[in-house]
Amino acid sequence: MSAPHPARRALAALAALPLLTAALTSCGYGSRAERNDVGSTATSGRKLSADTVRIGYFPNITHATPLVGEQEGIFQRELGGTRLKSAAFNAGPSAIEALNAGSIDIGWIGPSPAINGWVKSRGKNLRIVSGSASGGVRLVVDPRKITSAEDVKGKRIATPQKGNTQDVAFLSWIAGKGWKVDPQSGKGDVSVVRTDNKVVPDAFRSGSVDGAWVPEPTASKLVSEGGKVLLDESSLWPGGKFVITNVIVSQKFLAAHPDVVEAVLRGSVRTNAWIAAHPDRAKASANAALKRLSGKALPAGVLDPAWKSLRTLDDPLAPTLRAEAEHAVAAGLLDEPDLSGIYDLTLLNKVLRAEGKPAVSAAKLGKQ
């Protein structure tokens, strides 16, 4: 796979710095994330090696696979008599904390928290075992204030959280423009305003920010408020694909319960296939899950464009994760991390072969 756009290189280079800084200083990074436990009833099928498996994901369209997989009962059917229990998070770092603490066993998170979690634990706590989604991230601006990329200079642009995947992406895009911003404070040629996704639409509506680099459905919510899509992050990647959501698992749980992890991955693969075969039904299912988790469904004017900007997949797009780490090292912002073994795609490829699908690659970063 060819290297990403130069702006993306700078983005990836900045990725690990704020993440690692926050992790090492224990400043409560991600501590504002909400978590809601949801349980499902085990079926009458055979119980696997664990009584319960605990999964975690976000109430975002970019986490369509677990939203739909749980809502439609696909995961639970694969687990049989093993009970599925889920928790909803609003930030990758808090999901990593939960995985490390043993509060969840399997999680859906973005690439930056996955890299951070791997480095922080020196490769001891997690493995990436599957991909889940690509795309679903856009820069939306107020067209009265910004009509071109050059107009972003001097403006206030929101990102979800310091050091999260979208924050890093925007910092990289800024660097590609030759503009200077301090990645810690967000101050510089552009003011990067770290704002929870829930608050971004209100901030945009009030004029306290001039735009936002955000995932779906927040991006489409801003468009519904009169915003204009200035850039889709997919355009910065070769082939338009970049990992936005991975599936990770606790190494301890993987070693003790590989059959349970395999069942969840089979559920993930079958969910993605169902989404592809029934896009309208899947979209409605994801919206029903969002309503269950947040108490409110998305209107069609937000849901439809958000759904179109995302693609679910099984491939973790490992070269894009490798590129992020390599570019961070090249920029001198990160000591070269050893990412060897961050992926273990053994069970995923077993499931894919059984489903008649081609195997996927760990880009030489797989467990040996």
C-alpha positions in Angstrom: 0.0 0.0 0.0 1.4 3.4 -0.9 2.1 6.1 1.7 -0.7 8.5 2.6 -0.9 12.1 1.5 1.9 14.3 3.1 -0.6 16.0 5.3 -1.6 12.6 6.7 2.1 11.8 7.3 2.3 14.8 9.7 -1.0 13.8 11.2 0.3 10.3 12.0 3.5 11.7 13.3 1.7 13.8 15.8 -0.6 11.0 16.8 1.4 9.3 19.4 2.8 12.4 21.2 -0.3 13.7 22.8 -1.5 10.2 23.5 1.7 9.1 25.2 2.1 12.3 27.1 -1.4 12.0 28.5 -0.9 8.4 29.4 2.4 8.9 31.1 1.4 11.9 33.1 -1.9 10.3 34.2 -3.8 13.5 33.7 -7.2 11.9 33.5 -7.2 11.7 29.7 -10.5 10.3 28.6 -11.9 10.4 32.1 -15.1 12.2 31.0 -16.3 9.3 28.9 -19.6 7.9 29.9 -20.2 4.2 30.3 -23.5 2.4 30.3 -23.7 -1.3 30.9 -26.1 -3.3 28.8 -26.7 -7.0 29.1 -28.3 -9.5 26.8 -29.8 -12.9 27.5 -27.8 -16.0 26.6 -29.4 -18.3 24.2 -30.1 -22.0 24.9 -27.1 -23.0 22.9 -23.9 -24.6 24.2 -22.0 -22.4 26.6 -18.4 -21.7 25.6 -15.4 -21.5 27.9 -16.5 -18.3 29.6 -19.9 -17.7 31.3 -19.9 -14.0 30.0 -18.0 -11.9 27.6 -17.9 -8.1 28.1 -17.6 -5.9 25.1 -17.2 -2.1 24.8 -18.0 0.3 21.9 -19.1 3.8 21.2 -22.6 5.0 20.3 -21.2 6.3 17.0 -22.0 5.3 13.4 -18.3 4.5 13.1 -19.0 1.6 15.4 -21.8 0.3 13.2 -20.6 -3.3 13.5 -21.2 -3.7 17.3 -24.3 -1.5 17.2 -25.9 -3.7 14.6 -24.4 -7.0 15.8 -25.8 -6.6 19.3 -29.1 -5.1 18.2 -29.8 -7.9 15.7 -28.7 -10.6 18.2 -26.0 -11.8 15.8 -23.3 -11.8 18.4 -25.4 -13.5 20.9 -26.4 -16.3 18.5 -22.7 -17.0 17.8 -22.0 -17.1 21.6 -24.8 -19.5 22.3 -25.0 -20.1 26.1 -22.2 -17.6 26.8 -23.8 -14.3 27.8 -22.9 -11.1 26.0 -22.6 -8.0 28.2 -21.8 -4.6 26.7 -20.7 -1.1 27.8 -20.9 2.1 25.8 -17.9 4.6 25.9 -17.4 8.0 24.5 -13.6 8.0 24.3 -10.9 5.5 23.3 -8.6 6.1 26.2 -11.4 5.2 28.7 -12.1 2.0 26.8 -8.4 1.1 27.0 -8.5 1.8 30.7 -11.5 -0.5 31.0 -9.7 -3.3 29.0 -6.6 -2.9 31.2 -8.6 -3.0 34.3 -10.5 -6.1 33.2 -13.8 -4.4 33.0 -14.2 -5.4 29.4 -12.7 -8.2 27.4 -13.1 -7.0 23.8 -13.4 -3.5 22.5 -14.0 -1.4 19.4 -11.7 1.6 19.3 -9.7 3.9 17.0 -6.1 3.4 15.9 -4.5 6.1 18.1 -5.8 4.6 21.4 -4.8 1.2 20.2 -1.2 2.3 19.5 -1.1 4.2 22.8 -2.4 1.2 24.7 0.1 -1.1 23.1 3.1 1.2 23.8 2.0 2.1 27.3 1.8 -1.6 28.3 4.9 -2.5 26.3 2.9 -4.9 24.3 1.5 -6.8 27.2 -2.2 -5.9 27.4 -4.0 -6.0 24.1 -4.0 -7.3 20.6 -5.8 -6.0 17.5 -7.8 -9.0 16.2 -9.9 -7.5 13.5 -10.9 -4.4 11.6 -14.3 -2.9 11.7 -14.7 0.3 9.8 -13.1 2.8 7.5 -14.1 6.4 6.8 -16.8 8.4 8.5 -14.7 11.4 9.4 -15.1 14.9 7.8 -14.1 18.5 8.3 -17.3 20.6 8.4 -17.2 24.4 8.4 -19.4 27.4 8.6 -19.6 28.5 5.0 -20.1 32.1 6.0 -16.6 32.2 7.5 -14.7 29.5 5.6 -15.0 28.9 1.9 -11.6 27.3 1.2 -9.0 25.3 3.0 -6.8 28.5 3.3 -9.6 30.2 5.2 -9.2 27.7 8.1 -6.1 29.6 9.2 -7.0 31.9 12.1 -10.3 30.1 12.8 -11.5 28.0 15.8 -12.0 24.3 14.8 -13.3 21.7 17.2 -12.0 18.2 17.6 -13.5 15.6 20.0 -10.6 15.3 22.5 -6.9 16.1 22.8 -4.9 13.3 21.2 -7.8 11.3 19.9 -7.8 10.0 16.3 -9.6 13.0 14.8 -7.6 15.5 16.8 -4.4 14.0 15.5 -5.8 14.0 12.0 -6.5 17.7 12.1 -3.1 18.5 13.6 -1.5 16.7 10.8 -3.6 18.4 8.1 -2.6 21.8 9.7 1.1 20.8 9.6 0.7 19.8 5.9 -0.4 23.4 5.3 2.8 24.7 6.9 0.8 26.2 9.8 2.0 25.9 13.4 -0.1 24.7 16.3 1.1 23.6 19.8 -0.4 20.0 20.0 -0.8 20.3 23.8 -2.6 23.6 24.1 -4.2 23.7 20.6 -3.0 27.3 20.2 -1.4 28.6 17.1 -2.2 29.6 13.5 -5.4 27.6 14.0 -7.2 27.3 17.4 -7.9 23.7 18.0 -10.8 23.5 20.5 -11.1 20.1 22.1 -14.8 19.6 22.6 -16.9 16.6 23.4 -18.9 15.4 20.3 -22.1 15.9 22.2 -21.3 19.6 22.7 -19.9 20.3 19.2 -23.3 21.0 17.5 -24.2 23.6 20.1 -20.8 25.2 19.9 -21.1 25.4 16.1 -24.6 26.8 16.3 -23.6 29.5 18.7 -20.6 30.5 16.7 -18.0 29.6 19.4 -16.3 27.4 16.8 -16.1 27.9 13.1 -16.0 24.2 12.1 -15.1 20.7 13.4 -13.0 17.7 12.3 -15.3 15.0 13.7 -16.6 11.5 13.1 -20.2 10.5 12.2 -22.9 11.3 13.1 -21.5 14.5 14.5 -20.3 15.7 11.0 -23.8 15.2 9.5 -25.4 16.9 12.5 -23.3 20.0 11.7 -24.3 19.9 8.0 -27.9 19.8 9.2 -27.2 23.0 11.1 -26.0 24.7 7.9 -22.4 23.5 7.8 -20.5 22.6 4.7 -18.2 19.6 4.2 -14.8 21.1 3.4 -12.9 17.8 3.4 -13.5 14.1 3.8 -10.5 12.4 5.5 -10.9 9.5 3.1 -9.5 11.7 0.4 -6.1 11.9 2.2 -5.6 8.1 2.0 -4.7 5.9 -1.0 -7.7 4.1 -2.2 -9.9 6.2 0.1 -9.4 3.6 3.0 -8.0 4.2 6.4 -8.8 2.4 9.7 -11.2 4.3 11.9 -12.3 1.4 14.1 -10.4 -1.8 15.2 -11.4 -4.7 17.4 -9.0 -5.3 20.3 -9.0 -7.9 22.9 -7.3 -8.4 26.3 -4.3 -10.7 25.8 -5.3 -12.5 29.1 -8.8 -13.1 27.8 -7.6 -14.2 24.4 -5.3 -16.8 25.9 -7.9 -18.1 28.3 -11.0 -18.0 26.0 -10.0 -18.2 22.3 -13.3 -19.9 21.5 -15.2 -17.0 22.8 -13.1 -14.5 20.9 -13.6 -16.6 17.8 -17.4 -16.5 18.3 -17.4 -12.7 18.7 -15.3 -12.4 15.5 -17.6 -14.7 13.6 -20.4 -12.4 14.8 -18.5 -9.4 13.6 -17.8 -10.9 10.1 -21.4 -12.1 9.8 -22.7 -8.7 10.9 -20.6 -6.9 8.3 -21.9 -9.3 5.6 -25.5 -8.6 6.8 -24.9 -4.9 6.7 -23.6 -5.1 3.1 -26.5 -7.3 2.0 -29.2 -5.2 3.8 -27.9 -1.6 4.0 -31.3 0.0 4.7 -32.3 -2.5 7.3 -28.8 -2.2 8.9 -29.0 1.5 9.0 -32.4 1.3 10.8 -30.9 -1.2 13.2 -28.0 1.0 14.0 -30.3 3.9 14.6 -32.4 1.7 16.9 -29.3 0.8 18.9 -28.3 4.5 19.1 -31.8 5.3 20.5 -31.5 2.5 23.0 -28.1 3.8 24.2 -28.7 7.5 24.0 -32.5 7.8 24.3 -32.8 9.5 20.9 -32.7 8.2 17.3 -31.0 10.2 14.5 -33.3 12.0 12.0 -33.0 10.9 8.4 -31.3 14.1 7.4 -28.4 13.2 9.7 -28.5 9.4 9.5 -28.5 9.0 5.8 -25.4 11.0 4.9 -23.6 9.7 8.0 -24.2 6.1 6.9 -23.1 6.7 3.3 -19.7 8.1 4.5 -18.8 4.9 6.3 -17.8 1.4 5.2 -17.7 -1.6 7.5 -15.0 -4.2 6.9 -13.1 -7.1 8.4 -9.7 -6.1 7.2 -7.9 -4.0 9.9 -6.0 -2.1 7.2 -2.8 -2.8 9.0 -0.6 -0.8 6.6 -2.4 2.4 7.7 -1.6 1.7 11.3 2.0 1.0 10.4 2.2 4.3 8.4 1.0 6.3 11.4 3.8 4.9 13.6 6.5 5.2 10.9 5.6 8.8 10.2 5.6 9.7 13.9 9.2 8.3 14.2 10.3 10.2 11.0 9.0 13.4 12.5 11.1 12.9 15.6 8.0 13.0 17.9 8.2 9.4 19.0 11.0 6.9 19.8 10.6 4.0 17.4 8.0 1.7 19.0 8.1 -2.0 18.5 4.6 -2.8 17.1 5.6 -6.4 16.3 2.8 -8.5 17.6 0.2 -5.8 17.9 -2.0 -7.9 15.6 -3.2 -11.4 16.1 -5.4 -12.2 13.1 -5.2 -16.0 13.5 -8.8 -16.4 14.6 -10.2 -13.8 12.2 -8.5 -15.5 9.2 -9.9 -18.8 10.5 -13.4 -17.3 10.5 -12.9 -15.7 7.1 -11.8 -19.0 5.5 -14.8 -20.7 7.0 -17.0 -18.0 5.5 -15.4 -18.4 2.1 -13.6 -15.0 2.3 -10.0 -14.2 1.7 -7.6 -13.9 4.5 -6.3 -10.4 5.6 -2.8 -9.3 6.3 -1.1 -7.9 9.5 1.5 -6.1 7.4 4.3 -8.0 9.2 3.0 -6.7 12.5 1.4 -10.0 13.5 2.1 -12.2 16.5 4.9 -14.6 15.7 
